[in-house]
Amino acid sequence: MEVKIGVQHTPREIVLESGLSAEEVESAVGEALNGKAQLLSLTDDKGRKVLVPADRIAYVEIGEPSTRRVGFGAL
C-alpha cells in the first residue's frame, strides 16, 4: 500500500510502499498524533524504517492496496 507523509516546513513528501493494511497505518498515525508516541514509525516493503516526529506531520495520505506489477524491472 502506498503511504504519503507530508512534513511541515519540507517541500517534498515522503512516499513509501508498506505491507501494512490501511487500518494499521491509520492506527500508527493516530497514536503519534494523540501523543502516545513521539514518532510515527513505518516500515516499507524493503525493510527500511521511516521515522517522522509526530509534531511535524502535516498530512498522511493512505493509498489503495498495491497489486503485483508486471514488467521488466529490478525487484
All heavy atoms as a GROMACS GRO file, in nm:
protein
  561
    1MET      N    1   0.084  -0.115   0.000
    1MET     CA    2   0.000   0.000   0.000
    1MET      C    3   0.090   0.123   0.000
    1MET      O    4   0.188   0.128   0.072
    1MET     CB    5  -0.090  -0.005   0.124
    1MET     CG    6  -0.136   0.125   0.173
    1MET     SD    7  -0.278   0.114   0.278
    1MET     CE    8  -0.370  -0.015   0.206
    2GLU      N    9   0.054   0.222  -0.081
    2GLU     CA   10   0.132   0.344  -0.088
    2GLU      C   11   0.089   0.441   0.022
    2GLU      O   12  -0.030   0.464   0.042
    2GLU     CB   13   0.114   0.410  -0.224
    2GLU     CG   14   0.199   0.535  -0.241
    2GLU     CD   15   0.182   0.599  -0.377
    2GLU    OE1   16   0.070   0.647  -0.405
    2GLU    OE2   17   0.279   0.598  -0.452
    3VAL      N   18   0.188   0.495   0.093
    3VAL     CA   19   0.163   0.591   0.200
    3VAL      C   20   0.245   0.716   0.169
    3VAL      O   21   0.365   0.707   0.144
    3VAL     CB   22   0.203   0.534   0.338
    3VAL    CG1   23   0.180   0.636   0.448
    3VAL    CG2   24   0.128   0.406   0.367
    4LYS      N   25   0.180   0.831   0.170
    4LYS     CA   26   0.248   0.960   0.150
    4LYS      C   27   0.236   1.039   0.279
    4LYS      O   28   0.127   1.054   0.334
    4LYS     CB   29   0.184   1.039   0.037
    4LYS     CG   30   0.200   0.975  -0.098
    4LYS     CD   31   0.136   1.060  -0.205
    4LYS     CE   32   0.146   0.990  -0.340
    4LYS     NZ   33   0.082   1.071  -0.446
    5ILE      N   34   0.349   1.091   0.326
    5ILE     CA   35   0.353   1.167   0.450
    5ILE      C   36   0.406   1.306   0.419
    5ILE      O   37   0.517   1.321   0.369
    5ILE     CB   38   0.443   1.100   0.555
    5ILE    CG1   39   0.398   0.956   0.579
    5ILE    CG2   40   0.443   1.180   0.685
    5ILE    CD1   41   0.496   0.873   0.659
    6GLY      N   42   0.326   1.406   0.449
    6GLY     CA   43   0.370   1.545   0.435
    6GLY      C   44   0.431   1.591   0.565
    6GLY      O   45   0.376   1.567   0.672
    7VAL      N   46   0.548   1.655   0.556
    7VAL     CA   47   0.618   1.703   0.674
    7VAL      C   48   0.622   1.855   0.670
    7VAL      O   49   0.652   1.914   0.566
    7VAL     CB   50   0.762   1.646   0.679
    7VAL    CG1   51   0.835   1.694   0.802
    7VAL    CG2   52   0.759   1.494   0.674
    8GLN      N   53   0.590   1.919   0.782
    8GLN     CA   54   0.588   2.064   0.790
    8GLN      C   55   0.724   2.122   0.758
    8GLN      O   56   0.827   2.065   0.796
    8GLN     CB   57   0.547   2.109   0.929
    8GLN     CG   58   0.407   2.074   0.966
    8GLN     CD   59   0.375   2.115   1.109
    8GLN    OE1   60   0.455   2.176   1.178
    8GLN    NE2   61   0.255   2.079   1.153
    9HIS      N   62   0.724   2.235   0.685
    9HIS     CA   63   0.845   2.309   0.650
    9HIS      C   64   0.940   2.228   0.561
    9HIS      O   65   1.060   2.253   0.560
    9HIS     CB   66   0.920   2.358   0.774
    9HIS     CG   67   0.832   2.428   0.872
    9HIS    ND1   68   0.768   2.547   0.842
    9HIS    CD2   69   0.794   2.396   0.998
    9HIS    CE1   70   0.697   2.585   0.947
    9HIS    NE2   71   0.710   2.495   1.043
   10THR      N   72   0.887   2.131   0.490
   10THR     CA   73   0.966   2.050   0.397
   10THR      C   74   0.892   2.047   0.264
   10THR      O   75   0.774   2.011   0.260
   10THR     CB   76   0.983   1.906   0.450
   10THR    OG1   77   1.038   1.911   0.580
   10THR    CG2   78   1.072   1.825   0.360
   11PRO      N   79   0.958   2.083   0.154
   11PRO     CA   80   0.887   2.091   0.025
   11PRO      C   81   0.848   1.956  -0.035
   11PRO      O   82   0.756   1.950  -0.113
   11PRO     CB   83   0.986   2.163  -0.066
   11PRO     CG   84   1.119   2.139  -0.004
   11PRO     CD   85   1.096   2.127   0.143
   12ARG      N   86   0.916   1.849   0.004
   12ARG     CA   87   0.884   1.718  -0.054
   12ARG      C   88   0.814   1.631   0.048
   12ARG      O   89   0.835   1.643   0.168
   12ARG     CB   90   1.013   1.650  -0.098
   12ARG     CG   91   1.083   1.725  -0.210
   12ARG     CD   92   1.205   1.654  -0.256
   12ARG     NE   93   1.166   1.527  -0.317
   12ARG     CZ   94   1.252   1.432  -0.349
   12ARG    NH1   95   1.379   1.448  -0.327
   12ARG    NH2   96   1.210   1.320  -0.404
   13GLU      N   97   0.731   1.541  -0.003
   13GLU     CA   98   0.663   1.446   0.084
   13GLU      C   99   0.740   1.314   0.085
   13GLU      O  100   0.817   1.285  -0.006
   13GLU     CB  101   0.519   1.424   0.038
   13GLU     CG  102   0.507   1.369  -0.102
   13GLU     CD  103   0.365   1.375  -0.154
   13GLU    OE1  104   0.279   1.440  -0.094
   13GLU    OE2  105   0.340   1.315  -0.259
   14ILE      N  106   0.718   1.236   0.189
   14ILE     CA  107   0.780   1.104   0.200
   14ILE      C  108   0.681   1.004   0.141
   14ILE      O  109   0.565   1.000   0.180
   14ILE     CB  110   0.809   1.069   0.347
   14ILE    CG1  111   0.906   1.171   0.406
   14ILE    CG2  112   0.864   0.928   0.358
   14ILE    CD1  113   0.922   1.160   0.557
   15VAL      N  114   0.727   0.923   0.046
   15VAL     CA  115   0.642   0.823  -0.018
   15VAL      C  116   0.704   0.686   0.005
   15VAL      O  117   0.823   0.666  -0.021
   15VAL     CB  118   0.629   0.850  -0.169
   15VAL    CG1  119   0.540   0.744  -0.234
   15VAL    CG2  120   0.574   0.989  -0.195
   16LEU      N  121   0.625   0.591   0.055
   16LEU     CA  122   0.676   0.456   0.075
   16LEU      C  123   0.568   0.354   0.046
   16LEU      O  124   0.450   0.382   0.054
   16LEU     CB  125   0.729   0.440   0.217
   16LEU     CG  126   0.630   0.452   0.332
   16LEU    CD1  127   0.625   0.322   0.408
   16LEU    CD2  128   0.673   0.563   0.423
   17GLU      N  129   0.612   0.237   0.007
   17GLU     CA  130   0.524   0.122  -0.014
   17GLU      C  131   0.532   0.036   0.111
   17GLU      O  132   0.641  -0.010   0.148
   17GLU     CB  133   0.569   0.040  -0.135
   17GLU     CG  134   0.538   0.104  -0.268
   17GLU     CD  135   0.390   0.102  -0.303
   17GLU    OE1  136   0.319   0.011  -0.259
   17GLU    OE2  137   0.348   0.194  -0.374
   18SER      N  138   0.422   0.015   0.176
   18SER     CA  139   0.420  -0.060   0.301
   18SER      C  140   0.332  -0.184   0.287
   18SER      O  141   0.233  -0.183   0.216
   18SER     CB  142   0.367   0.029   0.414
   18SER     OG  143   0.361  -0.043   0.534
   19GLY      N  144   0.370  -0.287   0.359
   19GLY     CA  145   0.292  -0.410   0.362
   19GLY      C  146   0.180  -0.406   0.465
   19GLY      O  147   0.103  -0.501   0.478
   20LEU      N  148   0.171  -0.297   0.539
   20LEU     CA  149   0.066  -0.283   0.640
   20LEU      C  150  -0.069  -0.256   0.576
   20LEU      O  151  -0.077  -0.202   0.465
   20LEU     CB  152   0.100  -0.167   0.735
   20LEU     CG  153   0.229  -0.177   0.815
   20LEU    CD1  154   0.254  -0.047   0.890
   20LEU    CD2  155   0.223  -0.293   0.911
   21SER      N  156  -0.174  -0.288   0.648
   21SER     CA  157  -0.308  -0.257   0.599
   21SER      C  158  -0.340  -0.110   0.627
   21SER      O  159  -0.270  -0.045   0.705
   21SER     CB  160  -0.412  -0.346   0.668
   21SER     OG  161  -0.423  -0.311   0.806
   22ALA      N  162  -0.444  -0.060   0.566
   22ALA     CA  163  -0.485   0.080   0.588
   22ALA      C  164  -0.520   0.104   0.734
   22ALA      O  165  -0.488   0.210   0.790
   22ALA     CB  166  -0.604   0.114   0.499
   23GLU      N  167  -0.580   0.008   0.800
   23GLU     CA  168  -0.617   0.022   0.940
   23GLU      C  169  -0.494   0.030   1.029
   23GLU      O  170  -0.491   0.105   1.126
   23GLU     CB  171  -0.707  -0.095   0.984
   23GLU     CG  172  -0.845  -0.094   0.922
   23GLU     CD  173  -0.846  -0.152   0.780
   23GLU    OE1  174  -0.751  -0.224   0.742
   23GLU    OE2  175  -0.940  -0.120   0.706
   24GLU      N  176  -0.390  -0.050   0.997
   24GLU     CA  177  -0.267  -0.048   1.076
   24GLU      C  178  -0.194   0.085   1.062
   24GLU      O  179  -0.143   0.140   1.159
   24GLU     CB  180  -0.176  -0.164   1.035
   24GLU     CG  181  -0.230  -0.300   1.074
   24GLU     CD  182  -0.152  -0.414   1.014
   24GLU    OE1  183  -0.103  -0.401   0.900
   24GLU    OE2  184  -0.139  -0.518   1.082
   25VAL      N  185  -0.190   0.139   0.940
   25VAL     CA  186  -0.127   0.268   0.917
   25VAL      C  187  -0.205   0.377   0.990
   25VAL      O  188  -0.148   0.463   1.057
   25VAL     CB  189  -0.117   0.300   0.766
   25VAL    CG1  190  -0.068   0.442   0.743
   25VAL    CG2  191  -0.027   0.200   0.695
   26GLU      N  192  -0.336   0.373   0.979
   26GLU     CA  193  -0.420   0.472   1.046
   26GLU      C  194  -0.403   0.466   1.198
   26GLU      O  195  -0.397   0.569   1.265
   26GLU     CB  196  -0.566   0.448   1.009
   26GLU     CG  197  -0.660   0.554   1.058
   26GLU     CD  198  -0.802   0.534   1.010
   26GLU    OE1  199  -0.825   0.452   0.918
   26GLU    OE2  200  -0.891   0.603   1.063
   27SER      N  201  -0.390   0.347   1.252
   27SER     CA  202  -0.369   0.331   1.395
   27SER      C  203  -0.235   0.390   1.438
   27SER      O  204  -0.226   0.459   1.540
   27SER     CB  205  -0.375   0.182   1.431
   27SER     OG  206  -0.341   0.162   1.565
   28ALA      N  207  -0.129   0.364   1.361
   28ALA     CA  208   0.004   0.418   1.393
   28ALA      C  209   0.003   0.571   1.387
   28ALA      O  210   0.062   0.638   1.474
   28ALA     CB  211   0.108   0.361   1.298
   29VAL      N  212  -0.063   0.627   1.287
   29VAL     CA  213  -0.072   0.772   1.275
   29VAL      C  214  -0.153   0.830   1.391
   29VAL      O  215  -0.116   0.932   1.451
   29VAL     CB  216  -0.135   0.813   1.139
   29VAL    CG1  217  -0.164   0.962   1.134
   29VAL    CG2  218  -0.044   0.772   1.025
   30GLY      N  219  -0.262   0.766   1.426
   30GLY     CA  220  -0.346   0.811   1.537
   30GLY      C  221  -0.271   0.813   1.669
   30GLY      O  222  -0.283   0.907   1.747
   31GLU      N  223  -0.191   0.709   1.694
   31GLU     CA  224  -0.113   0.704   1.818
   31GLU      C  225  -0.010   0.817   1.822
   31GLU      O  226   0.013   0.877   1.927
   31GLU     CB  227  -0.043   0.569   1.831
   31GLU     CG  228  -0.137   0.455   1.864
   31GLU     CD  229  -0.066   0.321   1.872
   31GLU    OE1  230   0.058   0.318   1.860
   31GLU    OE2  231  -0.135   0.220   1.889
   32ALA      N  232   0.051   0.845   1.707
   32ALA     CA  233   0.151   0.953   1.702
   32ALA      C  234   0.084   1.088   1.725
   32ALA      O  235   0.136   1.172   1.798
   32ALA     CB  236   0.224   0.950   1.569
   33LEU      N  237  -0.031   1.111   1.665
   33LEU     CA  238  -0.097   1.241   1.676
   33LEU      C  239  -0.163   1.261   1.812
   33LEU      O  240  -0.179   1.374   1.858
   33LEU     CB  241  -0.199   1.258   1.564
   33LEU     CG  242  -0.140   1.267   1.424
   33LEU    CD1  243  -0.251   1.279   1.321
   33LEU    CD2  244  -0.044   1.383   1.412
   34ASN      N  245  -0.203   1.152   1.878
   34ASN     CA  246  -0.266   1.162   2.010
   34ASN      C  247  -0.164   1.177   2.123
   34ASN      O  248  -0.202   1.194   2.238
   34ASN     CB  249  -0.354   1.041   2.038
   34ASN     CG  250  -0.480   1.044   1.956
   34ASN    OD1  251  -0.528   1.149   1.918
   34ASN    ND2  252  -0.535   0.926   1.928
   35GLY      N  253  -0.036   1.166   2.090
   35GLY     CA  254   0.067   1.182   2.192
   35GLY      C  255   0.112   1.053   2.256
   35GLY      O  256   0.196   1.055   2.346
   36LYS      N  257   0.058   0.939   2.213
   36LYS     CA  258   0.101   0.811   2.270
   36LYS      C  259   0.242   0.774   2.225
   36LYS      O  260   0.312   0.701   2.293
   36LYS     CB  261   0.003   0.700   2.232
   36LYS     CG  262  -0.133   0.717   2.292
   36LYS     CD  263  -0.224   0.604   2.253
   36LYS     CE  264  -0.364   0.625   2.310
   36LYS     NZ  265  -0.456   0.522   2.266
   37ALA      N  266   0.282   0.825   2.109
   37ALA     CA  267   0.416   0.802   2.056
   37ALA      C  268   0.469   0.935   2.004
   37ALA      O  269   0.395   1.012   1.946
   37ALA     CB  270   0.413   0.699   1.944
   38GLN      N  271   0.597   0.962   2.026
   38GLN     CA  272   0.655   1.088   1.979
   38GLN      C  273   0.698   1.080   1.833
   38GLN      O  274   0.719   1.182   1.770
   38GLN     CB  275   0.774   1.126   2.066
   38GLN     CG  276   0.734   1.161   2.206
   38GLN     CD  277   0.852   1.212   2.286
   38GLN    OE1  278   0.963   1.221   2.237
   38GLN    NE2  279   0.826   1.244   2.412
   39LEU      N  280   0.710   0.958   1.781
   39LEU     CA  281   0.749   0.937   1.642
   39LEU      C  282   0.647   0.851   1.570
   39LEU      O  283   0.594   0.757   1.627
   39LEU     CB  284   0.884   0.865   1.635
   39LEU     CG  285   1.007   0.938   1.685
   39LEU    CD1  286   1.126   0.844   1.686
   39LEU    CD2  287   1.037   1.058   1.598
   40LEU      N  288   0.623   0.883   1.443
   40LEU     CA  289   0.548   0.795   1.356
   40LEU      C  290   0.651   0.702   1.294
   40LEU      O  291   0.745   0.747   1.228
   40LEU     CB  292   0.475   0.873   1.248
   40LEU     CG  293   0.410   0.789   1.137
   40LEU    CD1  294   0.306   0.694   1.194
   40LEU    CD2  295   0.350   0.878   1.031
   41SER      N  296   0.638   0.573   1.316
   41SER     CA  297   0.734   0.476   1.268
   41SER      C  298   0.663   0.378   1.173
   41SER      O  299   0.570   0.309   1.213
   41SER     CB  300   0.793   0.398   1.386
   41SER     OG  301   0.875   0.295   1.340
   42LEU      N  302   0.708   0.377   1.047
   42LEU     CA  303   0.654   0.285   0.948
   42LEU      C  304   0.770   0.214   0.878
   42LEU      O  305   0.878   0.272   0.861
   42LEU     CB  306   0.571   0.359   0.844
   42LEU     CG  307   0.445   0.429   0.894
   42LEU    CD1  308   0.383   0.513   0.782
   42LEU    CD2  309   0.345   0.329   0.946
   43THR      N  310   0.748   0.090   0.836
   43THR     CA  311   0.849   0.012   0.765
   43THR      C  312   0.800  -0.015   0.625
   43THR      O  313   0.685  -0.056   0.606
   43THR     CB  314   0.877  -0.120   0.839
   43THR    OG1  315   0.912  -0.091   0.974
   43THR    CG2  316   0.990  -0.197   0.773
   44ASP      N  317   0.887   0.006   0.526
   44ASP     CA  318   0.846  -0.017   0.387
   44ASP      C  319   0.868  -0.163   0.348
   44ASP      O  320   0.913  -0.244   0.428
   44ASP     CB  321   0.916   0.080   0.291
   44ASP     CG  322   1.065   0.052   0.273
   44ASP    OD1  323   1.118  -0.043   0.335
   44ASP    OD2  324   1.128   0.125   0.195
   45ASP      N  325   0.834  -0.195   0.223
   45ASP     CA  326   0.843  -0.332   0.173
   45ASP      C  327   0.985  -0.386   0.171
   45ASP      O  328   1.006  -0.507   0.175
   45ASP     CB  329   0.784  -0.342   0.032
   45ASP     CG  330   0.633  -0.334   0.032
   45ASP    OD1  331   0.572  -0.354   0.140
   45ASP    OD2  332   0.574  -0.309  -0.075
   46LYS      N  333   1.084  -0.299   0.164
   46LYS     CA  334   1.224  -0.342   0.158
   46LYS      C  335   1.288  -0.350   0.296
   46LYS      O  336   1.406  -0.374   0.308
   46LYS     CB  337   1.303  -0.248   0.068
   46LYS     CG  338   1.255  -0.252  -0.076
   46LYS     CD  339   1.334  -0.159  -0.163
   46LYS     CE  340   1.278  -0.164  -0.305
   46LYS     NZ  341   1.346  -0.070  -0.394
   47GLY      N  342   1.211  -0.324   0.400
   47GLY     CA  343   1.261  -0.334   0.536
   47GLY      C  344   1.320  -0.207   0.592
   47GLY      O  345   1.369  -0.205   0.704
   48ARG      N  346   1.315  -0.099   0.517
   48ARG     CA  347   1.366   0.030   0.566
   48ARG      C  348   1.263   0.093   0.659
   48ARG      O  349   1.145   0.088   0.632
   48ARG     CB  350   1.397   0.124   0.451
   48ARG     CG  351   1.509   0.073   0.363
   48ARG     CD  352   1.531   0.165   0.248
   48ARG     NE  353   1.414   0.157   0.159
   48ARG     CZ  354   1.414   0.192   0.032
   48ARG    NH1  355   1.523   0.240  -0.022
   48ARG    NH2  356   1.306   0.182  -0.041
   49LYS      N  357   1.310   0.152   0.766
   49LYS     CA  358   1.221   0.213   0.864
   49LYS      C  359   1.221   0.365   0.843
   49LYS      O  360   1.326   0.426   0.830
   49LYS     CB  361   1.266   0.180   1.006
   49LYS     CG  362   1.168   0.226   1.112
   49LYS     CD  363   1.205   0.172   1.246
   49LYS     CE  364   1.128   0.044   1.265
   49LYS     NZ  365   1.126  -0.002   1.403
   50VAL      N  366   1.101   0.423   0.842
   50VAL     CA  367   1.084   0.567   0.828
   50VAL      C  368   1.031   0.621   0.960
   50VAL      O  369   0.930   0.572   1.010
   50VAL     CB  370   0.986   0.601   0.713
   50VAL    CG1  371   0.962   0.750   0.704
   50VAL    CG2  372   1.038   0.546   0.582
   51LEU      N  373   1.102   0.718   1.016
   51LEU     CA  374   1.061   0.780   1.142
   51LEU      C  375   1.034   0.929   1.118
   51LEU      O  376   1.118   0.999   1.062
   51LEU     CB  377   1.172   0.766   1.247
   51LEU     CG  378   1.214   0.623   1.280
   51LEU    CD1  379   1.339   0.625   1.366
   51LEU    CD2  380   1.103   0.550   1.352
   52VAL      N  381   0.917   0.975   1.160
   52VAL     CA  382   0.879   1.115   1.144
   52VAL      C  383   0.834   1.166   1.280
   52VAL      O  384   0.748   1.104   1.344
   52VAL     CB  385   0.765   1.132   1.041
   52VAL    CG1  386   0.727   1.276   1.024
   52VAL    CG2  387   0.802   1.070   0.907
   53PRO      N  388   0.890   1.279   1.326
   53PRO     CA  389   0.843   1.336   1.453
   53PRO      C  390   0.693   1.369   1.444
   53PRO      O  391   0.647   1.430   1.347
   53PRO     CB  392   0.926   1.464   1.469
   53PRO     CG  393   1.044   1.444   1.380
   53PRO     CD  394   0.998   1.358   1.267
   54ALA      N  395   0.618   1.328   1.543
   54ALA     CA  396   0.473   1.344   1.541
   54ALA      C  397   0.430   1.490   1.530
   54ALA      O  398   0.331   1.522   1.464
   54ALA     CB  399   0.412   1.281   1.665
   55ASP      N  400   0.507   1.581   1.591
   55ASP     CA  401   0.468   1.721   1.588
   55ASP      C  402   0.499   1.789   1.455
   55ASP      O  403   0.462   1.904   1.433
   55ASP     CB  404   0.533   1.798   1.703
   55ASP     CG  405   0.685   1.796   1.697
   55ASP    OD1  406   0.741   1.710   1.626
   55ASP    OD2  407   0.747   1.881   1.763
   56ARG      N  408   0.564   1.719   1.362
   56ARG     CA  409   0.597   1.774   1.230
   56ARG      C  410   0.511   1.718   1.118
   56ARG      O  411   0.527   1.754   1.003
   56ARG     CB  412   0.744   1.746   1.196
   56ARG     CG  413   0.841   1.808   1.289
   56ARG     CD  414   0.840   1.955   1.271
   56ARG     NE  415   0.940   2.015   1.360
   56ARG     CZ  416   0.950   2.142   1.380
   56ARG    NH1  417   0.870   2.224   1.318
   56ARG    NH2  418   1.040   2.190   1.462
   57ILE      N  419   0.418   1.628   1.150
   57ILE     CA  420   0.333   1.567   1.046
   57ILE      C  421   0.231   1.670   0.998
   57ILE      O  422   0.155   1.725   1.078
   57ILE     CB  423   0.260   1.442   1.099
   57ILE    CG1  424   0.361   1.335   1.137
   57ILE    CG2  425   0.162   1.388   0.996
   57ILE    CD1  426   0.301   1.214   1.206
   58ALA      N  427   0.229   1.696   0.867
   58ALA     CA  428   0.131   1.787   0.809
   58ALA      C  429   0.008   1.709   0.762
   58ALA      O  430  -0.105   1.749   0.786
   58ALA     CB  431   0.192   1.864   0.692
   59TYR      N  432   0.031   1.597   0.693
   59TYR     CA  433  -0.078   1.511   0.647
   59TYR      C  434  -0.024   1.372   0.617
   59TYR      O  435   0.095   1.352   0.599
   59TYR     CB  436  -0.146   1.569   0.522
   59TYR     CG  437  -0.056   1.574   0.400
   59TYR    CD1  438  -0.048   1.466   0.312
   59TYR    CD2  439   0.022   1.686   0.374
   59TYR    CE1  440   0.035   1.472   0.202
   59TYR    CE2  441   0.104   1.691   0.265
   59TYR     CZ  442   0.110   1.584   0.178
   59TYR     OH  443   0.193   1.589   0.069
   60VAL      N  444  -0.116   1.275   0.613
   60VAL     CA  445  -0.082   1.138   0.574
   60VAL      C  446  -0.188   1.094   0.475
   60VAL      O  447  -0.308   1.100   0.504
   60VAL     CB  448  -0.078   1.042   0.694
   60VAL    CG1  449  -0.050   0.900   0.648
   60VAL    CG2  450   0.027   1.086   0.795
   61GLU      N  451  -0.144   1.050   0.358
   61GLU     CA  452  -0.235   1.001   0.255
   61GLU      C  453  -0.214   0.851   0.240
   61GLU      O  454  -0.103   0.806   0.212
   61GLU     CB  455  -0.205   1.072   0.123
   61GLU     CG  456  -0.297   1.033   0.011
   61GLU     CD  457  -0.262   1.109  -0.117
   61GLU    OE1  458  -0.239   1.231  -0.110
   61GLU    OE2  459  -0.259   1.043  -0.222
   62ILE      N  460  -0.321   0.776   0.262
   62ILE     CA  461  -0.314   0.630   0.252
   62ILE      C  462  -0.378   0.590   0.120
   62ILE      O  463  -0.496   0.617   0.097
   62ILE     CB  464  -0.387   0.564   0.371
   62ILE    CG1  465  -0.327   0.612   0.503
   62ILE    CG2  466  -0.380   0.413   0.360
   62ILE    CD1  467  -0.404   0.570   0.625
   63GLY      N  468  -0.298   0.525   0.034
   63GLY     CA  469  -0.346   0.487  -0.098
   63GLY      C  470  -0.413   0.351  -0.100
   63GLY      O  471  -0.434   0.287   0.003
   64GLU      N  472  -0.446   0.310  -0.219
   64GLU     CA  473  -0.507   0.180  -0.240
   64GLU      C  474  -0.403   0.069  -0.221
   64GLU      O  475  -0.284   0.091  -0.244
   64GLU     CB  476  -0.562   0.171  -0.383
   64GLU     CG  477  -0.677   0.266  -0.409
   64GLU     CD  478  -0.801   0.229  -0.331
   64GLU    OE1  479  -0.830   0.109  -0.319
   64GLU    OE2  480  -0.867   0.319  -0.280
   65PRO      N  481  -0.446  -0.050  -0.182
   65PRO     CA  482  -0.351  -0.162  -0.173
   65PRO      C  483  -0.286  -0.186  -0.308
   65PRO      O  484  -0.353  -0.181  -0.411
   65PRO     CB  485  -0.438  -0.280  -0.132
   65PRO     CG  486  -0.560  -0.220  -0.074
   65PRO     CD  487  -0.579  -0.088  -0.140
   66SER      N  488  -0.155  -0.205  -0.307
   66SER     CA  489  -0.082  -0.223  -0.433
   66SER      C  490  -0.103  -0.365  -0.486
   66SER      O  491  -0.115  -0.460  -0.411
   66SER     CB  492   0.066  -0.196  -0.413
   66SER     OG  493   0.120  -0.284  -0.317
   67THR      N  494  -0.108  -0.373  -0.616
   67THR     CA  495  -0.119  -0.502  -0.682
   67THR      C  496   0.016  -0.539  -0.736
   67THR      O  497   0.107  -0.456  -0.748
   67THR     CB  498  -0.221  -0.497  -0.797
   67THR    OG1  499  -0.180  -0.396  -0.890
   67THR    CG2  500  -0.359  -0.463  -0.745
   68ARG      N  501   0.031  -0.662  -0.774
   68ARG     CA  502   0.158  -0.707  -0.826
   68ARG      C  503   0.184  -0.642  -0.961
   68ARG      O  504   0.099  -0.643  -1.049
   68ARG     CB  505   0.157  -0.858  -0.840
   68ARG     CG  506   0.290  -0.907  -0.885
   68ARG     CD  507   0.304  -1.052  -0.878
   68ARG     NE  508   0.438  -1.076  -0.931
   68ARG     CZ  509   0.482  -1.190  -0.970
   68ARG    NH1  510   0.406  -1.293  -0.960
   68ARG    NH2  511   0.602  -1.203  -1.017
   69ARG      N  512   0.304  -0.587  -0.977
   69ARG     CA  513   0.340  -0.521  -1.101
   69ARG      C  514   0.397  -0.620  -1.199
   69ARG      O  515   0.468  -0.713  -1.161
   69ARG     CB  516   0.442  -0.412  -1.074
   69ARG     CG  517   0.386  -0.304  -0.986
   69ARG     CD  518   0.488  -0.201  -0.956
   69ARG     NE  519   0.431  -0.101  -0.866
   69ARG     CZ  520   0.501  -0.016  -0.797
   69ARG    NH1  521   0.632  -0.015  -0.806
   69ARG    NH2  522   0.441   0.072  -0.719
   70VAL      N  523   0.368  -0.598  -1.327
   70VAL     CA  524   0.415  -0.685  -1.433
   70VAL      C  525   0.507  -0.603  -1.523
   70VAL      O  526   0.476  -0.491  -1.559
   70VAL     CB  527   0.297  -0.742  -1.514
   70VAL    CG1  528   0.348  -0.828  -1.629
   70VAL    CG2  529   0.203  -0.819  -1.425
   71GLY      N  530   0.619  -0.661  -1.558
   71GLY     CA  531   0.708  -0.590  -1.648
   71GLY      C  532   0.853  -0.629  -1.626
   71GLY      O  533   0.884  -0.717  -1.547
   72PHE      N  534   0.939  -0.562  -1.696
   72PHE     CA  535   1.081  -0.588  -1.686
   72PHE      C  536   1.142  -0.481  -1.598
   72PHE      O  537   1.148  -0.365  -1.633
   72PHE     CB  538   1.147  -0.584  -1.824
   72PHE     CG  539   1.091  -0.688  -1.917
   72PHE    CD1  540   0.998  -0.651  -2.013
   72PHE    CD2  541   1.130  -0.818  -1.907
   72PHE    CE1  542   0.945  -0.745  -2.099
   72PHE    CE2  543   1.078  -0.912  -1.992
   72PHE     CZ  544   0.986  -0.878  -2.088
   73GLY      N  545   1.187  -0.519  -1.483
   73GLY     CA  546   1.248  -0.423  -1.394
   73GLY      C  547   1.306  -0.493  -1.273
   73GLY      O  548   1.277  -0.610  -1.245
   74ALA      N  549   1.390  -0.424  -1.204
   74ALA     CA  550   1.451  -0.479  -1.084
   74ALA      C  551   1.347  -0.485  -0.973
   74ALA      O  552   1.266  -0.396  -0.958
   74ALA     CB  553   1.568  -0.393  -1.042
   75LEU      N  554   1.354  -0.590  -0.895
   75LEU     CA  555   1.262  -0.603  -0.782
   75LEU      C  556   1.319  -0.545  -0.659
   75LEU      O  557   1.417  -0.536  -0.617
   75LEU     CB  558   1.227  -0.750  -0.759
   75LEU     CG  559   1.149  -0.815  -0.872
   75LEU    CD1  560   1.130  -0.962  -0.842
   75LEU    CD2  561   1.015  -0.750  -0.887
   0.00000   0.00000   0.00000
